[in-house]
Amino acid sequence: MSRKEAAQRIEPVDFGRALGERYLAYALSTITARSLPDLRDGLKPVQRRLLWAMLQLRLDPGSGFKKCARVVGDVIGKFHPHGDAAVYEALVRLAQAFAQRYPLIDGQGNFGNIDGDAAAAMRYTEARLTPVAMALLDGIDQDTVDFRPTYDGSEQEPVVLPAAFPNLLANGATGIAVGMATSIPPHNAGELFDALAWMLARPADAPPPTAEELLRFVQGPDLPTGGLIVEPREALIGAYRTGRGSLRLRARWEREDLPYGQYQIVVTEIPWLVQKSRLVEKLAELLAAKRLPLLADLRDESTDTVRLVLLPKSRSVPPEALMEQLFKVSELEVRLPINMNVLDARGVPRVMGLAELLEGYLAHRMEVLERRSRFRLRQIADRLELVEGYLKIFLDIGRVVRIIREEDEPKPALVAAFELTDRQAEAILNLRLRNLRRLEEEGLRNEARDLRREQAELEHLLADEGARRRELRAEMLEGKKRFGSGPLGARRTRLEGPPTRAPEILELPVERSPVTVLLSEKGWVRALKGRLEPGTEVRFKEGDAGRFALEGWSTDRLLILTADGKAYTLPVDKLPGGRGTGEPLSLFLDLAKGVEIVAARIHRPDGKLVLATRSGLGFVAPEAQLVAQTRAGRQVVYPGEGDALAFAVPVEGDLVAVSATNHKLLVFPLAELPEQAKGKGVALMRLKGAALADLLTTTAERGLAWRAGEQLRPFKEWETYRGRRGGAGRPAPRGFPKDHRFGR
């Protein structure tokens, strides 16, 4: 093609539209072909291709192992044109008993461990399928599922597996796509089979089951590493009804008594997907930083089973108090997310509740049953045709032999002589002479009778939905016998309600001593022992400087308010010590990225604050109502779009003075402000195109002042600025600072 012809074929397109179309194609590919599992078999494409390739390699549970490199090579060469590292990682995960509740691959060699150590290279490890994987593949050669060409068209691969095992919920799934994600925890297969059998025992026209009904059978997640779920039943019901939620998962522990009244705590199960080595390392760091005042030492005595030994500082320390402390600061307690986002039978991503997932799985199994029955009917029809042909020639085999010997074209002669079909005649001609002695009339008639009986049963099955539901229910009960009993089927995760201990038992003994809390401009915090003497030099990181210096006690709590309207509370004794430059505040609190810290103060339970936004909305908030119990903080102020919390000023009088960027001042009674725990607030000052510049509280005796250089200049005429809340105020007096701020 010439350059001129090529130029004529160029079509101008909008760049934004072209980019959007291509990114959308990439996003859809990520969602449907990589990250989200299929509702029917619970597998992602790479996992399905691994099982299919291993079946073709005859790696069933009764066979020997083959190198994982051979399996990975077949997968990437025939079905999955991606990197071998990603495929091997998927294979390894399917073989890890601490990651998969019901492993689909039986691994031989080093497949990693719960400490987070990686598996050996694929040239060293070997694998074969497990009985659970064989259940997923059961009937795949009986036209139960559709096949499609592979990426190069040289092979065929299944679109989905028959899945005689509820793999999606039994093994769970995690994945991150473009704009969506999935997180489905594993469940107990025996409980799932019970729920499925109950659903099939109901009338076909019964209303869909509710989450409450299904939770009579499916107690909740059942994780490979056990653990303890501590959530109220209402939280479970809500998560399984909507398909979204989160559950609190804790390590399981027990007390072991020692001589002389001493004891130790032994952690025997840790939360799912938590690396034990990282957990121990974090606990050791907290212990070294003296942030675990109730813990004296810890040891990792794990072998094939988890055994973390925790030694309390004193035998008088309640074990529950020690464990509650550890649950708060370490991965001995985690949040187990539930986001049941899957691809439905049409390949559309949807978040489904438990009932929808189980109904979708049953619909798939019903389709598999129907297709398998039709496939068997075709086999029976083929065999019956041949058996009936054999019966026609049985009484005159000599004539058959004579026709074959004497006729030039024996096939038409056989068809005419015995009224055979073309296929029957072909089968008789292909019959070996040695097999003639096996043709016994009684045997042929018995076989034909059995085939017709089976044919009638299958036709009745396909015609009667109730019969199909009974057949599926029998399959579910058989599945429970296979996979719901024994060590593999026993429930591992225990479910309990939230802890009911009195909160005072969880209060940790802290020695009361004076401290000075320093918070830098860039958000680094530390607590120095004692009080800072005037002129004391304090060191900060390069490019950083001090912002807040707060005097208090080690038993106090630090109250922090941010521009997004959130309040956070942090015990002072949990802050890092004075050595070094401290630690980022974000290590202790879940601060939004880039959010500004508006105020930091030592919390006073009887104190009150005036909270105000840049747009001039505010209210009085009691400090006792601002205490946050979690790292996520407490939403106190709800600023509008483009607005932010700007002031958190302690109430130190009965008057409020405000200034605005339009150089106006207003003083009004504090009593005109509402007192509330949270909200948007009311207008403090009427601002037209301006913003609130400063706010303080005062008394008539104290009055107002502003800073002139190093001196405070009293404002004697402040009374003339008295007004009502929400007024426009008056222009500031001559000499008032250009930054519109009062002196403090």
N, C-alpha and C positions, 0 to 999 in steps of 0.2 A: 504494500500500500504506500503510495506516495505521500509526501508531507502535506501536499495540498488536499488530497482526499481525506487524510487524517484530520486536518483542520476543519473540513466541512462536516465531519461527524461529531465534533465537539458541541455539546449542548449546554448552554448556560443554566445553572440552577442556583437557587438561593442557598447561601452557605449555612445559615442557621437551620433551615429546613433539612438540608442534607446531613448536617451533623446530628440533628435530633433523630432522624430516621435511623442512622447508623448506631447511635447510642442506644436507641430503643431496641434494635435488633440484638445488640450485645447484652442488654439487660434481660431480655426475654430468654436468650440462650443460657445466661447464668441461672435464671430462676428455674427453667424447665429441664435443663440438661446437666445441672451440676449441684445445686445447693438444696433443693427441696425434695423430700421423699414422695413416692407415690402412695396414695391412700390405700391401694389394693395390696401391695406386697411390702410396703414400708421401706423400699430400697431406693437409693440414688442410682443413676445409670452406671457409674463405675462399679458399685457393689454388685449390681445385677450381672454385669458383664464378667466380673470375677467368678461368680458362682457358675455361670453358664460355661465359661472356659474350663473350669475345673471339672464340670460334669463331662464335657467332651474329652477331657484327659483321663476319664474314668477314675477320678480321685474320690470315690465314695468311701464311707466309713469302714467298709470291709477290705479295702485295698491298701496298698502301701503308700508311703508318702512320696512326694516329688518335690524337687527344689523349687523354692518360691521364685527364683529367677526364671525357671521354665514357665511358670504360671503367668508371671508379669509379662514375659516375652510374648506369649500367646495373646494376652489381653491387648497389649498396645499394638501388636502386629495385625490382629484380625478385627478387633472391635472398638478400641478406645485410643484414638490417635493423640495421646497426651504423654507427658513425661513419665518415665518409669518410676521416679521418686514418689510422685503423687499416687500412682497406682499401688506401689508397695506399701505406702503409708495407709491407704485404705484397707489393704489386705491385713496388715498388722493389727489395725484396730478391730477388725472383725474376729480376730483370734484372741484378743486380750480379755481374759475373764474378769478383770477389774474394771473394764470399760463397757463390755457387752454383758447384759444380764443373761442372755442365751447365745454364746458364741456360735457363729456360723462356720468358722474355720477352725480346724484342729491343728494347732501349730506344734512343731517339734524344733526345739532350739531356743535361742534367746529372743523372745518377743517383747522385751521391755518389762518394766515392773512399776509398782505403785509409787516408787520414789521418783519417777519421771525419767529414768534412764531409757535411752533409745534402744530399739531392737537392733540385733546384729544385721549385717549386710545380707541382701537377699540371696547371695551365693552360698551362705552358710545355713540358712533356715529352710525348713521343709513344711509342707502343708497338705491337708486333705479336708474334705467336707465333713461336717458333723451331721448327726441325725436331724437336727433342726433345719439345717440347710437342705437336706434331702426332702424334708416335708414341704419346704417352699418350692422345690422343683418337681414334686410328685405330680405325675400326669402330664408333664410338659410335652411328651411324645404322643399324646392322644388328642391333638387338635384342641386343647383347652384354652390356648391363648394365641393371639396373632403374632406373626413374625414379620420382620422388615429387613431390607438389605442393610448390610453394614456400610460404613462410610465410603468404602471403595467398590461396593457392589459385588464383592467376591464371595461373601458369606451371608448367612441369615442369622439374626439374633432376635430373641423374644422381646416384645414391647413391654411385657410385664410377666411376672411368674405366677403360676397357679396359686401358690401361697396357701397351703393347708395349715399354716401356722400364722397367728395374728402378729406378724413381726413388727408392724408399725408401733403398736402400743407396748408389745412385750420387750422390744429392744430400744425403743425410743429413737430419736434422731435430733441432731443439731446441725445448723447450717446458716450461713449468712449470704444472702443474695444481694441484688441491687435494689435498695429501697424496701426490702423485707427480709425477715429472718424466721427461723423455726427453732423451737426448743421443746422437745417432747421427752419427758423422763420415761425410763423403763417401768414396766408393770409386771405383776405376777401372771404367768401364762395360765395357771390353773384357775385363777379368779376371772380372767378374761374368757376362758372357755365356759365357765359357769354362767357368766353374763350372756354370752352368745346363745347357749342352750336355752336359757330362760326366755330370751327374745324370740327364739324359734318356736318355743312352746306356746306363745301367745297367738291369738287369732291373727290372720294376715291383715285384717282390716282394723286392728287395734290401733289406738293413737300412739305416736312415737313415745318411747320410754323417756322418763325424766332423769335428770342427774341424780336426784335423791333415790330413785328406784335402782339405778345401776350401781350406786355406791353401797348397796346392800351386798353386792358381790365383789366389785372392784374397790378394795379398801382405800387405795391411793397408790402413789409410786412405790415400786419395790426395786431398790437400787442394788447394783452388783456388790457394792462395798458396805451394804447395810446402812447403819445410822438410825437416827431418830427424827421423825418429823413432828414438830411441836406447833400445831396450828389448830384453831377451832374448826369444828366440822363445817361451819358456815363458809369459811374460806375455801375449803375443799369443794363444797357444792358450787360455789360461785365460779371457781376456776374451771371445773369440769362442765358447767353449764355453758359458759361463754367461750371456752378454749383459751382464755388468757388469765394469768394470775402469777403468784409466786408463793412458795411455801418455805418456811424456816426449817432448815436441815441441820441437825447437830450430830456431833460425834457421840458414840455410846461409850460410857465409862462405868467403872465399878470400883468400890472401895476394897482395899486389901489391908487387913489388920496386921500390925507388926508387934513385936515384944514391947513391954513397958508402956502400953497405951498409945504407942505411935501408930500411924497408918500411912498408906500411900494410895494414890489414885492411879488406876491403870486404864488407859484409853485403848479399847479393843477394836473399834471401828471408826473410821474417819469419813467425812462427807465425800460423796461421789465426785470424781475428777479432781480432787485436791491432791497435789503431789506431797507425799509424806516428807520428803527431804526439805522441801521449801517450807512446810509447816513447822518442822523442828527448828529450822534455821531462823524463822521469824520469832518463834518463842524464845530462842536463845538470845536474839538481839534485844527483845523487850526485857528479858531478865537482866541482861548486862546493863541496860539503860535504867534499871531500877524502876521500871514502870509496872512491875508485877509484885506488889508488896506482900502478897500472901504466898508466893511461890519461892521455895528455897532452891530447888534444883530440878532438872528433868533428865531422863535417860531414854534413849531409843533402844529397846531390847527386841525389836521386831526380827522375825525370821520369815517364814512363809506367811505368817499371820502378823497382824499389827499388834504391837505392844509398846505403848509410850507410857513411861512411868513418871509421875509427877509427885514431887515431895513438898508438902506444905511447910511453911516457916515454923509453925507450931501445931501441936496436937489439938490446941484449943480452936484452931481455925475450922469453921464448918466446911466440909467438902463442897457443899452446894454453893457457898459464897466464892470459894476458889474457882470452881468451874464456871460460875456466872461471869467472873472477871475475865477468864480466858475466852469464853464465848464472845464477849464484847470486843476483844482486841485482836482475835486471831481467826484463822479459817477453820477452827474447830466448830464454828457455826457459819453457815453460808445461806444465801437465798437461792432456792431452787426455782428458776424461772419456768413458767409454763406458757408456751405460745404455739398452739397446735395448728400451725400453718402448713398445709400439704397441697399436693396436686391432686385434684379429684379425677374421676374416671375420664373426663374430657381434657385433662391436662391443664385445668384452670386453677391457679393458686387460691386457696380459701382457708380462713381460720374456722375450724369446726369444733364443736363441743364433743364430749365423749359419746353421746348418743349418735350423732352424725357419723363419727368415725366408725363405730361398730356397725351401723346400718350400711355404710358404704362397703365395709369389708364383707358383710353378709351378701350384699348384692353381687359382689365379685365372685364369691364362692358359689352363689346360685347360678351365675353364668357359666362358671367352670363345670358345675354339675351337669347342666344342660348340654354343653358342648361335648363333654366326655360321654354322655349318654348317646348323643347322636353319632359320635365316632364309633362307639361300640355297636350301635345298630347297623351301621354300614359294614362293619367287620362281620357281624352275624349274617347279614344278607349275602355277603360274598361267600362265606363258608357254607351257608345253607344251599346256595346254588350249586356248589361243587358236590356236597353230600347227596343232594337229590339226583344229580347226574350219576354218581357212583351207584346209587340204589337202582337206577334204571338199567344199568348194564350188568348188575350183579348176577342175575339169574341166567345170563347168556354170555359169559365171558369168552367162551369159545368162539362165538360168532364175532365178537369184537376183535379177537386175535386174527380170525380169518379175513375180516375186512381190511385190517391193517396190512396183512401179508399180500392180499390179492389186488387191492385197489391202488391205482396210481395216485388218486386223490382221496385218501381215507377219511379226511375230515368231513366233506360234504356227505359221504356215504354214511358215516356215523350219525350225523345230524338227521338224515332222512330215515335211517333204520330205527333209531331210538327216540326220535323227537327231542333232540338235545339242543341247547343253545350253543352258540359259537364258543363261548367261554368254557362250557362244560366239555365240549368235544376237545378243545385245546388241552384242558387239564387231563383228560383220559389219554390223549396221545402222549403227553409228557410223563405219564405214570410209568415208573420202572417196573420191569417184570417181577423183580424180587418183592415189590410192594403188593402185587396181586394177592399173595397169600395172606396179607394183613387185612384185606377187605372182607370183613365178616358182616353179614347182613344185620345181625342183632346189634353189633356195635355201631353200625352206621345209623340204624333206626334209633338207638338210644341217644346218639349224638344229635340227630336231627330233633328229637323230642326235647332235649335239654336246651338246644338253641332256640326253638320256638317258644319254650317257656320263658327263657331270659328275654327274648324279643318282646313278648307280651308284657312282661314286668317293666321293661324300659319304656315301652309305649305308654303304659299306664302312668309311669313316673313323669314323663314329659307332659302328659295331659292333665295331671292333678297337682296343683300347687301345694296342697296339703301334704301329699306324699313326698314332694321334693323337700319341704320344710322338715318333715320327719327324718328323711335321709340325711339332711345337713345336721340336724340335731344329734343324730347317732354319730356322725363324724366328729362333732364337737366333744361329745362325751368320750369318744375314743382318743381324741387329742389330749383331753385332760388326763387320761390314764397314762399316756406316753410321756407327757411333758409337765404335768402338774403334780407329780409325786416324786418321792426320793429327794436326795440332797439338792439336785438342780431345781426342783419345783418348790421347795420349802420357802416360805416368805422370809426375807432377810431384813427388811426395813420395818421398824415398829412405828406405829402412829399413836401419838398422845395429844392431849389438849395442851394449851399454853401453860407455862409454869404458873403455879398458884401460890408460891411462897411470898411471905410478906416482904415488901421492898426493903425494910430496915435491915434484914439479914444480909442484904447485898451491899450495904454501905461499908466501905473499906476503912479501917482505922488509919487516919492520917495525922501525923504530929503537927500541931499548930505552930507555925513559925512565920516570921515576917518575910515577905518576898517583894520583889519589884518585877513586874511583867513588862517586857519590852517588845513592841511590835513595830517592825520597820515599814518603810514606804512600800517595799516590794512584797510584803506579807510574810516575813520571817519572824518567828516568835520564839521567846525563851523566857525563863523565870530565874532571876538572880536572887540569891539568898540575901536577906537583910534589906536595908534601905540604902539608896544611892546618896552619897554625900555630895553637896554642891561642888561643882567643878570636876567631878569624877569623869574620866574619859571612857566612853563606851565604844567598842569596836563593832563595825558592821562590814558586810561584804563590800567589795569594790563596786562603786556605782550605786550603793544603797545608803540610806540614812534613816535615823530614827523618826518615828511618827507619834507613837503613843508610849508613855512611860507611866505605869499604873502601880501604885503602892497598895498592897493588900496582904493577905495571909494565905498560907498553903492550903487552908481548908475552904478558901473562897472559890467562886466560879467566875469565869471570864464570859462576859456578854458581848457579842459582836453583832452588828447590824450592817447589812450590805445594801448597795444601791438598788438591787432587784426586790427589795422589800422583805428580805428574810432575816430572821434572828437565829443566832447559833449560841449554844452554851457549851463551855469547855471547862472541866475541872482544872484548877491551877496546878494541882499536884501531878497532872498528866503531862504538863508542858516539859520540854527538854530543859536541862540545867543551863547554867550561865557559861559553861565552857564553850568556846567556839562562837559561832554566829547564829545558833539556833537551827530550827527546821522550818520548812514551808508550812504555813497554816493549812494548806490543802492536804497535807498528810493526815490531819486530824478531822477535817470537815470536808463535806462534799460541796465545795464552792463552785459556782458556775465560772466557766473560763473567762478571764478578763474582767470579772465583776469588781467594782470598787468597794473598799471597806469604808463605810461612812462613819462609824463610831465603834469604839472599844472601851469598855469600862468594867470595873469590878461589880458584879451583880449584887444589888441590894434588894432583898425580897420585899421590903416596905417602900421602895422608891418608885417614882413615876417618871416617865419620859414624855416630852412633846415630840412626836414624829411628824415630819413635814416633807413634802415633795418639792421639786423645783417649780412646779406649776402653782404652788401656794395652797395645797390641800393638806390638812393635818388633823390630828386628834391627840388626846392624852392616853397613854397606855401604861397600866400598872406593870412594873418589872416582873412581878410574880407570874403574869400572864404571858411573858415573852420567853419563858424557859423552854428550850427544845430538848427532847429526850433522845434524838437520834442525830447521826452525822449529817443527815439531809437538811436539818434545820426546820424552822417553823415559818410559814408565810404569814407575815404580820400586816404589811402594807401591800395594797394592790394598785400599783401605779398604772396609769393609762399608757397608751402607745406613745412613745417618745418622751415619757416622763420617768422620773426615778426618785427614790428616797434620797434626800439631801441632808436632812438634819435629824439628829436624835439627841435632844437637849434635856438634861435633868431639870425637873421642876424644883426651883429654888426661890419661889415667890408666888405672888398672886396676880402678877401682871405678865403679859407677853408682849415683847417688842419685836417687830419685824421690819426689815428693810428690803427694798427691791432694786433691781438693776436700772430702773427708771429714776433712781435717786430720790425715792419717797420713803417716808417712815410712817409707822402706825403703832400705837400702843393701845392694847385692849385688855379687859379682865380675863384671867385664865378660866374663870367659871363659865365663859361663853363657849369654851371648847368641850365637845363631848368626851367622856371617858369610856374607852372600849378596848377589847383585847386585840381586835384586828378590823381592817376595813380600808376604805378609800380616803375617808376624812371629809372635812368641810372646808370651805374657802376661808383662809386666814386674812387675805388681803385681795382687793380687786386689782388684777394685773392685766394691762392691755399691751400685749406684745412684749412684756417684760417677764422676768423670772425672779423667784425669791432669792435674795442675796445673803441674808443672815437672819438668825432668830436667837433670842435668849429670853430667859425668865428673870424677873426682878421684883423688887418691892418699891413702894412709894418712898421709903426712907433711903434705900440704896440708890434709886434713880438710874440714870444712864450715863455712859461716858464713851469716849472713843479714844483711840491711841494716836498720839501725835509724837512721832519719833519713839523715844523710849519712855515717854511719860503718858499717863492717862489724863485726858482732859475732861472734866465733868461737864455735863450738859444740863445746865440749870433750867432751861426753858422746856424741858421734855413734856411737862404737863400739857402744853399746847398741842401735843400730838396724840392726846388721848382720843379715842373714838370707839366705835363699835366694830366687832369682828366682821370682816368682809368689806370694810370700807376701802376707799382709794388711798387714804393717807394724805400727808402733806409733803411738799418738797423739803429735803433735808436742809439743815442750817448751813450757814457758811463755814467752811473748814472741815466739813464731814469728809472722811476718807473717800478717795475715788473708787476704792474697791467695795464701797458700801457696807463695810463690816464694822460692828461695834468693838469696843475695847473689852478685853477680858482680864 
